[in-house]
């Protein structure tokens, strides 16, 4: 099966060069490696070009986020004269092991109904980072299977899964042609992989976890501020929920769980992150509904109004909870 690897770089420095070095050491080597640089300001693109002059390099003029950056690479590959049958997405802060390429592409070659293949990903200390992904119902919190467990072989069985992380994933080009590319509305990051996995399964494709495809992921976070990271994560979570949940589940289990969380955690930094995420999701709602209608043409006409009412209600609930907390703190101070 023909394949191509896309490595997305952004201020990656030494990590990006190490990643590309691990790819170059593979036997057999990838047929094609495409580096997409998201407007690095630290000279990453120049260093890549100097160290690996034979590699294809796309220099985006702005940081397009994960989805936008990867999509620019996917489009370039699929528009070529002989597009690859599989497209492999790889984070810049990874180091692939020998045999990784053959292992990650084998399930796609064996079964045309496999849409995506994920890896067994380790932390640098050898602990497991990823052996598949689950979502907690109904708030849609993503959990990595095996997260921080010692690797004792407990996740060494290939299996079908609901979701995989896109830190390292092989995608069927035919499947992408059917369901479309990554949703760039999740930019700069978070939940674009969950969304594409959902669309692949919705179209009848299976997702495969392949433990023989192994690598190390340093997991350096592009959004280093915890509050900003939480805000963007919650925005992605809300976008996914509004795109994929039934209106009955949105009004019922999701709304109830979200309100319960607000009552318990509004005073935490997570409450501030949610306040931003609710506001941003409300502003983005027309685009979210349009994206959903493209997948679900018979979406009821009142869906946008119902989603707006839900988000507005949650935002008011959060504001009331924050107000009550502030008054409670003031009362405690006066009592001193």
N, C-alpha and C positions, 0 to 999 in steps of 0.2 A: 504494500500500500504506500503510495507517495504521500509525503508529509512535509510540512514546513513548520518551523518554530518561530514564534514572535516573542521577543524579549522587550518589554516596555521599560524604558529607563527615564528616571527623573532625579537629577542630582545624586546619581548612584555611586560615582567615584570608584573606589577599589572594589566594592561589592559587585558592580556591574561587570567589571573586567574579570573577576573571579568566576562569575556565573558563565560568561562566554567561554572562559578557559575550560570549564568543566564540560561544556557542550563540545568544544573542539577535541577533547580527549576521548569522546565516545567512539566506540568501534562496533558497528559502522557509524560514521558521522552523519548528522542530519543532512538530508539532501539540500536543504536551504535554511538559513537562519536570517531572519529579518529583525533588525533592531529599530524600534520606534522610540525616538527621544522626544519627551514632552517639554521641550523648551528649557532644558537644564541650564542653570546659571553657574554651574561649577566646572564647566569644561568637560562634562561626561561625554558628550557627543564627539568632541575633538579627540579625546583619549581613545574612544572606541574605534574611530576611524584610523588612528595611528597604529593601534595594536592589532586590529583585525581589518586590514584594508580590503580583503576579499568579501566581507560581509555587506549585504544590502543595508542601507541606513536611511531612514526617513526622519527628517528633522521638522517636527511640528513647530509652528511659530508661536504657539501658546500652549499652556498646560491644559490639555483636553480631558484630564481625569483618566481613570482606569478605562471606562467604557469607550470614551471618545478616542483615546490613544490606541487601544487595541483594535477598535473598529477601523481606524485608518490603515492599520497594518493588514487586517483581514480583507478589506476592500482591495488593497493593492495586490494581495496574493490571488484573490479570486478573479480579478480582472485580467490576469496574465494570460498568455497564450495557452499554457497547459497548467491549469490551477491544480493545487494539491488535493488529494482526497481527504486528508485530515489536516487540521490546523491546530497547533499546540501553542497554548498561551503559557508564558512563564514569567514570574516575577524576577526582578533584577537581583534580589537578595537571596537567591537559591543556589544550591550546588547539587547537580544531579549525579547519581551514582552510575557506575558501569551497568549496562543492560537496561537502563531506564527507558530509552527511546523504543526499543523493541517491545518492552513490556507494556508501555502505555498505548501503543498503537495496535497491539495484537487483538484486543476485543473488537475494535472497529473493523479490522480486516476479517474477523471471523463471523460477524453478524451485522448486516446492514441496518438492523433496527436499534443498534446501540448508538445513541446520540452523543454521549460524552463519557469520558473515562477519567476518574480521579486517581490520585496516588496515595501511598502511605508516606506521610511527611513527618519528619523528625525535627525536633529542636536540636541545636548544636550539642547539647548534653546527652543526646540519644533518646530522650523521652519522646513520646508520640505527640504530635501536634494535630494530626488529621488522619482519620480513617473513615471519612464520610461525614455528612452534616445532617442534623435533624433540626426541626423548628418546634419550639414549645408552643402548643396550642393553649389559648387563642391569641396571645400577644405577639406571636411570630418572632421569638427570640432565637437566634441561630446558635446551635451548640455543635462543636466538633466532637465526633465520636473518638474516644480514646485520649482526649485532651489531657496532657501532662502525665499520662500513665507510663510507667516503665515498659519498654518494649520487650515482652517476654514471648512473643509469638501469638498473643491472643487475638490479633487482628491480621492474621496471615492467610485468611481464606477469601478468595475473590467472591464478590456478591453484588447483586443489584442493590442500589441505594436510591433514596429519594433526591439527594442533593450532594454535590461535591464542591469544594472550594476551587476557585479559579486561580489560586496562586500557582497552580500547575495543573493543567487540564488539556486533554486531547478532545477536539470537537470534530464531528463529522461535517465535512463541507456540504454534503447533500442535505443534511439536517438543517444547517444554517440557511441554505437556500430556501428551505420550506418555512422555517419559523422566524427568520430574520436574525439580525445581529444583536449585540448588547444594547439595552435601553440606556441611552445617554442621559436620560432624565434623572438618573441616580448619581450623577456627577457631584463631587469628584470621586466618590467611592462609597461602597457598602450596598449590598443587596442586588447589584446587577447580576451577580452569579446565581443567586437564589431565583431571581426572576427568569433568567434564561433556562435554568434547570426545570422550573415549573412549566415554561412554554414547551420545552422539549417533551416532557412527559405528557402534557396535554395533547400533543400531536401524535402520541403513540410510541415515542422512542423510550428506550430504557437507558438508565444511567448505571455505570459500572464502577465499582471500586476495585482497583487492581493493586494488591499489596506488593507485587514484584516490581512495580514501578516506584522506586524509592528515591528520596532526595532529602536534603537539609534545607530548611527555611529559617533564616535569621529573624524574620518577622519584624523588620525595622518599620516603624509606623510613619507614614507620610504626614499624618495629622498628629503631631506630638502632644498638643495641649489636650488634656483629658476631657475638659468640658466641650471643646469644639468637636472632638471625636465622638462623644456621646450624642451631641446635637445632630451631627451628620448621620450617625448610625440610626437614630430614631426617625430622621426624615426618610431614610431609605426604607426602614421598616414600615412606616406609615404608607409610603408610596406603594410598596408591594402589597400590603393588606388591602388597600383601596382598589388595586388592579385585580386582585385575585379572589377575594372573599365574596360570598353571596351577600346580598343586601340584608338578608335575615341574620346571617352570622355577624355582620358589621353592627347591626342594631342590638343584637342579643349578646352572645358570649364575648365578642371582642370589646364592646362598649362596657360591659359589666367588669371585665378583668382590668381594663384600662382605668376605670374609675376607682377600683379597689387599690390599684397601684398608686394612683394619685393620693388617695387618703393616707397611705402608709409612708410615701416617700417624697411628697412635695417639698419637704424642708431640706432634702438632700440636694447636692449639685444636679442630680438627675432631674429634679423638678425644673431647674433653670433650663436644662437642655430640652426638656419636653415643651416648655413654653415657647422656645424658639422654633422647635420642630413643628408644633401645631400651627403656628403663624405661617411658616414657610410652606407647609403643605396646603394650607388654605389658599395661599397665593398661587400655588402651582396646580390647584385642583382642576381648572379647565383642561390643562395639558394631560393630567392623569386620566381624566374621564375620556379624552380623545384617544389616548393610548388603549384604554380598555375597550372602547367602542370598536377600534380596529380589530380587536380579537373577538369581540362579542357584539356583533351588529344589532342583535335584538335586545340590547340593554334597555331597560325601561326608561322612558323619557324623564321621569322624576329622580333618576339616580343621582345626578349631580346635586340637586337640592337636598336629597337625603344625606349625602356625604358631607355637604356643607353644614347641615344641621348637626350631624354627629361631631364633626371637628369643633364647631363653635361651642357646642355643649361641653365637650371635654376641656376646651380652653377656659371656659367660664368656671368649670369645676376646679381647675387647677388654680385659677386666680383667687377663688374663694378660699381654697385650702391654704394658699400662701398668705392671704390676708389674715386668716384665723391664726396661723402660726406666728406671724409678726405681732399680732395683738397679745398672744399668749406670752411671747418673749418679753414684750413691754410690761405686762402685768408682773412677770417674775422679777424684772429689774426694779419696779416700783416697790415691790414687797421687801427688797433687801434693806 
